[in-house]
Amino acid sequence: MRVIKVIFEDQELEIELDFSDTADAVWNAAPFEASANTWGEEVYFSTPVSIGEEVDARDVMEPGDIAFWPPGSAIAIGYGRTPVSRGDEIRLASPCNVFGKARTDVRNLRSVPGGSRVRVEQV
């Protein structure tokens, strides 16, 4: 099983990758650094990955889903409501490729401020 670590200024998140093309692309791109952005209860950041929408792309996530947002070449981690959510769902801006699952509670990302440094590396 492949695992990547996303390191924020004050915490880390380990992610178990699935066997998708998106997971392969993120794995192969690591290590890389970016700057965190927030949108409602979502943290996202750019990557050097460029890949299109996969067949099973979706915009509503389950807690712990780790997604790749093709239009922004970004990893998106929703942990609650965003400006486009309906009810209590975790809805991202547009369909994303889910490529992994967080090993820890993504709600801890509430403390990540926009503009903070993010590093992604293979474990």
C-alpha positions, -999 to 999 in steps of 0.1 A, spaced: 0 0 0 13 35 -9 10 63 16 18 100 12 22 125 40 8 160 38 27 182 62 12 215 72 28 240 96 13 225 127 2 190 117 5 161 94 -20 140 75 -12 105 62 -32 94 32 -36 59 18 -36 60 -20 -59 39 -41 -49 24 -75 -61 51 -98 -42 71 -124 -46 101 -102 -30 84 -73 -1 72 -95 4 108 -108 4 123 -72 28 96 -60 52 102 -89 51 139 -84 61 138 -47 79 154 -30 65 189 -37 56 220 -18 27 245 -22 7 271 -4 -26 262 13 -58 278 3 -91 275 22 -127 276 8 -153 272 35 -143 240 53 -119 228 27 -82 231 23 -67 229 -12 -33 234 -27 -17 233 -61 4 203 -74 27 197 -103 2 171 -115 -19 175 -147 -46 149 -152 -81 150 -164 -114 141 -148 -117 103 -142 -149 84 -150 -159 82 -114 -152 119 -105 -177 135 -81 -182 167 -62 -198 153 -30 -172 137 -7 -173 115 23 -153 125 54 -117 115 48 -119 114 10 -88 130 -6 -96 145 -40 -78 160 -70 -94 190 -86 -85 188 -123 -93 224 -133 -69 238 -107 -44 209 -107 -49 209 -69 -54 185 -40 -87 193 -23 -95 180 12 -130 188 24 -138 184 60 -172 201 62 -195 226 45 -182 247 16 -200 277 0 -218 253 -25 -228 226 1 -264 217 4 -272 209 40 -243 193 58 -227 176 28 -190 181 18 -194 195 -17 -164 206 -37 -164 233 -64 -168 208 -93 -162 170 -99 -129 158 -85 -110 125 -87 -110 108 -53 -76 91 -51 -71 83 -14 -84 82 22 -70 100 52 -58 79 81 -67 105 106 -96 129 111 -96 156 84 -116 179 107 -82 187 123 -75 208 92 -98 236 106 -66 251 121 -47 253 88 -47 290 77 -47 301 41 -12 309 29 6 284 51 32 261 36 23 225 26 47 197 18 37 164 2 61 134 4 61 97 0 61 76 32 
